[in-house]
Structures are given as C-alpha cells and as structure tokens.
Amino acid sequence: MSISRDTVLETLRTITDPISKKDIVSAEIVRALTLENGAISFVMEIDPTHQVAMEAVRTSAVEALEKLDGVNKVSALLTAHTTPKPPPDLGRGGAKPAPQGPQPVPGVKTIIAIASGKGGVGKSTVSANLAVALAAEGLRVGLLDADIYGPSQPRMLGITGHPASPDGKIILPLRNHGVTMMSMGLMMKENEAVVWRGPMLMGALQQMLNQVQWGQLDVLLIDLPPGTGDVQLTLSQKTEIKGAVVVSTPQDIALLDARKAMDMFRKTNTPVLGIIENMSTYICSACGHEEHIFGHGGAQVEAEKHALPFLGEIPLHIDIRTAADGGAPIVVSDPESAPAQAFRAIARKLIDTGALE
C-alpha cells in the first residue's frame, strides 16, 4: 500500500510548533518533503536558539509518521534558517550597543566545566560520579551534558523520558540520585545520531543553559565534549564559569592532549581548578596484584608543573563501568567501595579549594 503526500501532510499538521503555536506545516517549518517506496524524508527549518524544544517536535513528527500504513522509513533532519544581515551602519544610526560578556545562569551559584583534551579518558564517568558525590556532601547539584554528539549522562544517571516544556520556552530538567540533569540524549532516541552544524550546536548549548529551569543550585557541572572546539569556546565566551577541572589518564598521549585543554582555558581566561587522574591503577580482583596499565602519577606531575591542585586518583575498576552502565554511579550503588570513596575524596577536595564559594 502506497502512501500519499496529502496523508503525510495531514499527519504533520497534527504536530504543533511550540514557538508559533501553529502546526509545523502552516508554520512553514517542513521543507523538502519527499516520498519514495514507503520512505519519507524532510527537513525542518528552525531558529537554532530553539533547538532543544524543536528536537522534541521532530521526534513527535517522526513517531506519528512511522505509525502510518505503508511507511517503512522516516528521515527528518533539523536545519537552521538564515537570518538576513542588517544593512551596514554608515554612521547615522547612533551609538552601537556594547558587546555582552559572559553571563550568569539564573539561580546557579557556581558553574564548573569538566573537560578533557581527548576522548576515552572517562570524563563523563567522572562527571556523573563527581555530581552525585557533591550531592552527597549536601550541595544542590546540577549536571549539563554538553557532549551533544555523544550524550551519555541519561544512561549513567538512570534517567529516561522527555523533559517537559509547559510554554514551549522553559524546559523542565529531570532528576535522579540527587542531581538535576539535562542532556540532548533525553530529546532523542538512544541510537539516533545528531547531525548538526556549528550554529545549531551553539544554539542548543545556549538553550540548555539559559532556558532550562535549573532552580536554585550551588553548583552546575558541565560535562564537555572532548577537545578544544566550538562548545568549549562558546561556553567560555558567553557563560560565567568559575573554572574547569581537567580529566586525564596517566599516559603520555592523554597528558599531551590535556595540556592543550589547559592551554585553551588559559587563552579564554578560564581558571583550571585542578586535575584528576582517571584509570590511575588496576588491582587484580583474583590475586590483588597492582598494575599501572597506563602509567602512574603523570597527571600529578603535570599539576605540580603548572602549580595547579591535584584533586586525586581514580582506579581502573570494572565496578565503576558496570555501575555507570546500570544507571547508578558507583558513589550511590556501592558507597563504601574504594572507587566510591576516591570520588567522595575528590569532591571534598574540590570544596576545600574554595571553588564552590
């Protein structure tokens, strides 16, 4: 059974644009609609500053079309519309507005970025455990998963479901293990890729920072993507952050990239609050032999070289991985274990540095 274009459009008219309050067809958001052998594809042209809210709309549109008889595949991508450039100022329009510097996030006392120079060093696992460790110390904690292309915090914190948006503007975050969390992973299917260019990426980051109803937080941790790209630069330029914590493994390659991350923060006038050495040592569960698989102590040496606080070591332990995969970081799933106590010690040391005051 073939499906008609009119049927597809009628289905899309049941989906409301929360910004204009019109259906997405009447709002002229749906573009380049094609139908071929039961496969439907289209793009949704949106304002990138409404990226997160519109991702939920895109998901609803895809799910509605997938229910139609004769449909075997639906592909929908978000794209940012272009805004016409204003005419040049020839000196007759009065004074130009002063450029805005970094701005605070309403209700959030302190923002700390968790960064790494490269992927695979366990930055997101450290972020999740550090968040619940700080909450265990009595702080009101939020966690923003800013790794838009590879969001992992929903799985690690055991959070599912879509954030609500009562008015199409304010987004209500979700919460578990004492941590308030927002992630692009909550807006998409778990195995679905984000295919966005820079402007949409930046729009999503700003929306998740400034349109999420974080409430009153003592600290908001931001789990950054690896590297020194658009997200890190935008965050440093547009948001008041107290500083960054750099995560690295002890091996030379990881430390090389960690130095680049620290150099980026130096160039953007962002203090580095300390360094954490992850996967520092491995102890065999069968015989108790200690093995330094990735080397040992490199991050501490790096911290001393740059006169930075060394916040602590996290062992390479299978329980850390299985706890994160199960949606309950080891700090809450096995609080008396050695890895959990290592995270708690790092949280206390970060507090002792005065970074959260």
N, C-alpha and C positions, 0 to 999 in steps of 0.2 A: 504494500500500500504506500503510494507516494503522498507526500505532504505538500500542501500549497503554501505559497508565500503569504497569502491572506491569513491563513491559520496561524502561521508563525507570528505575524504582526499583531494579530488579536491577542495571542498569548503574551507577547511582550507588553501590550497595553495594560495588562493586569499588574505590571510591576511599576511601583511609584518611585519617582526621583525625590528623595527627601529634601533636596535643596529647593527645587522649583515647585514641588507638590503636584506636578503633573506626572502623567505616565511617561515612561522613558522614550516612547515613540513620539508623542506630542512634544516632548521637550527637546526633540531633535538630537538625542544622545546616541541613538542607534544609527550606525553608519556601515556602509559596505556589506550589507546583508546578502549572503549567497546561499543557495540550496543546491545540493548535488548528491543524488543517490542516497538520500536519507541523512546526509551530513549537513549541518547548519553551521555557518561561521559568520561572525560580525564583529565589529569593534564598537566600543562605547567611548565617545569623545567627551572628556570631562575636564573640569578645573582641577589641576593637580593638588590644590590645597584641600580638596575634599576627598582625597584618595582613599582613606580608610573607610569612610562611610560608603563610598561608591563601590568598593570591593565587595561589600556585603550585598549591594544591589546586583552586581554582576553575578555573584553566586546564586542569588534567588532566580535571576533570569535563566541561567543555565539549568538549574534544577527544574524549573517549570517547563522548559522546552524538552528536557530529557523524558518527561512523563508522556509526551505526545506519541500516539501510534505512528509508526513509520519512521521515527527518528532513531538513528543508531549512533550518532556522534554529534556533540555540540562543542564548538570552539568560540570563545568570546574573550577578547583582549581589551584592556583599558588603554586609552591613549590620551595624551594631554593636548587640548586645543591650544592654538597660539593666540596670543593677545596682541592686537595691533600696537605698534610702537607709537608713543606720543610724538607730536611734531617737535622739532628742535626748538630749544629755548634761545631766542635771539636777543635776550637781554631786556625784553619788555614785560616779562611776566612776574616781576617781583622777586623776592628772596626765595632761594631754594630751601626746602626743609632739611634740617640737619640729619645726617645719616644716623640710624639707630645702631647702638652697640648691642652686646649680649644682654638678653632679657631674662628675668627670673621666671620660673613656672609657678603660677598661683598655688599657694598652700604648701609648697615644698620648701623646706628649710635648707637642705643641702643636697646637691647633685654630685655624684661621683661616677666617673666613667670607668668601666673595666675593659682594658684593652690588651691587645697582643699584636706583635709585628707580623705573625704568620698564623695560619690555621693549624688545627690539630694539637694545640698545646693544652687544651682543656679549659679555655677561658669561660665558656658558657657553663660548664660544670662548676667551676669556681664561683661564678656569679650567682648561680642558684643556691649553692651551699652557703656562700657568704651572706646572701639575703636572709635566709632562714636563721643563720647564726646571729645576725644583728637583731632580728626579731626576737630571738630567744634571750637577748640581752636587755629586752624591754623597749626597744625602739619601734617606732611606727615606720615600716619599710615598704617601699615600692620598687618594682623591677620592670624596666622597659627593655624589651627585646628588640634592639635596633639592628639586629642582623636580618635585614628584610629578605635577603635572598636565601638564607638558611636558618629560619627561626626554629629554635629547639626548646625554648622555655616552657611552652604549653605541655610538652611531654614530660620534661623534667619536674615540673611542679604539679603534674597530675591535673591540669585544668583543661576542660573541654567546653564546647558551646560557643555561641557567638555573643560578643558584647552588645548590649542594648544601646539604642540611641533614641531617647524619647522625642527629641525635636529635630533629628537629622543633623544636629550640630555637635552637641555634647555627647561624648561616648562614655559609657559606664564600664570601667575595667572589671576584671574578675579577680577572685581572691582564693588563696589556699595556703595552708601551713603558716598563717600569719603574715603573708606577703600579698600586697596588691600588685597585680601584674597586667601588662598589656603587651600584645605581640601581634604582628601581622599573621602569624600562624593561626590565630583564633579566627581570622576572617576568611581563611581558605581551607580547602581540603588538604589533608596531611601530605599527600603525594603530589600536590599540584605546584608547579614551578611559578615563580614570579618573574614575568618578562617585562621589565620596565627600563626606561632610560633615566638619566640623571634627574631631570626636573620632577618626574613623578616620584622618584625615590626621596628627594628632598621634601616634596610636598607631604608625603606620608609621614616622614620623620617629624616635621613640624606639627602635623595634625595630632600625632600620637603624644607629643609633648604638651601641646597647648590646648587641645580640645578634649582631652581625657579628663574626667572628673576624678583627679587623684585624691582629693580630700586633703586632710592635714597630715603631712608626712615629715618625719625627722630626717629621712634620707631616701633619695631615689637613686638606685643603682641603674646604670645604663650599660647593658651588655652590647658592646660594639662589635661590628664585623671585624675580621682580621684585616691588617694592612693600614694604609695611611691615605684613604680615598675620600670620596665626597661626603660620606656620613660623618667622619671624624672632623673634617674641615667645617662643615655646616654647623655641627654641634658646638665647636669652639667659637665660631664667629657669631652665632645667634642666641646662644643659651648661656646663662651664668652657671658655670660648673666650678665646684670647689677644687677639683683636681682629678687626676687619673691614677688608677692602680694598674700596673703592667704585670701581666702573667707570662711566664716563660718556663720552658723546661731547661735543664742544666746544659744541654748540648750546645756546641758552638754555633751551629746553624741557627737554632732558635734564638740564641743570645744576639747574634748578628742582626736579626730582624727586630728583636726587642729594642736594640739601640736606635734603630730607625724610628720606631714608635716614639721613643723618648725624645728624639730629635724633633719629630713633628710637633709634639706637645710644647717643646721649648720654643719653636718658631711661632706657635699660636698663643704664646704666653699663658699656657695652662700648666699649673704645677703638677709634678709627678709626686704622688703621696706615698709611694712605696712600690716594692717589687715582691711578687710571690713566686716561689719556685715550685712548680707542679711536677708530678711524676718524679719526685726527688730520689726516691729509693724504693726498691722492691724487696719484700721479705717473703720467702717461700713459705706457703701455708703448711707444707708437709714436713720440712726439716728446720725451718727457722733461719736459713741462710740469708744474709742480706746482700743484695746485688744492686750496684749502681748502673742500671742499664743505659741511661742517657748521660752518665757522668754525675758529678755531685758538687754542689757548692758554687756553681758558676753564677747563678743569679745573686747570691750573697756577695760574691766578689764584685759583680757589676754594680750592685747597690753601694758598696763601700767606695768604689772608684768614683761614683758620681755624688757621693755624700747624701744618699737617699736612704730612707728607712727600709730595712729588710723585714718584711712582715711575717715571713715564715715559710716552712716547707710542707708540702702535701705529698704523701706517699703514693706510689702507683699500686692501687689495690682494687681487686675485682669487685669488692662490695660497693665501692664508690660508683662504678659503672652500672651494676645491677640495680642499685637504689635509684639512680637517675632515670634509667630505662623504665623503672616501675612507677615513676611519678611521685616518689617521696625521697628527696635528697637525704643522704646518709646522716646528716645532722639531726633529722627528725625520725628517720627509720631505725637508726641504731646510735642513739646519742652518746652512749658510753664507750663506743669503739674508738680506737686510736685515730682513724681518719676524721671522725666527727669532732674529737677533741682538738685536732690540729686546726680545723676550720674555726672552732669556737675561740681558740687562742689568737688566730689572725684577726677575728672580729674584735676581740678585746684590745689587741694591739693597735688596730686602726682607730678605735675610740680613744685610746691613750695618746695617740699622736695629736689629738685636738682637731682632727679633720672634720668631725661632725659637730663642732661647736658653732 
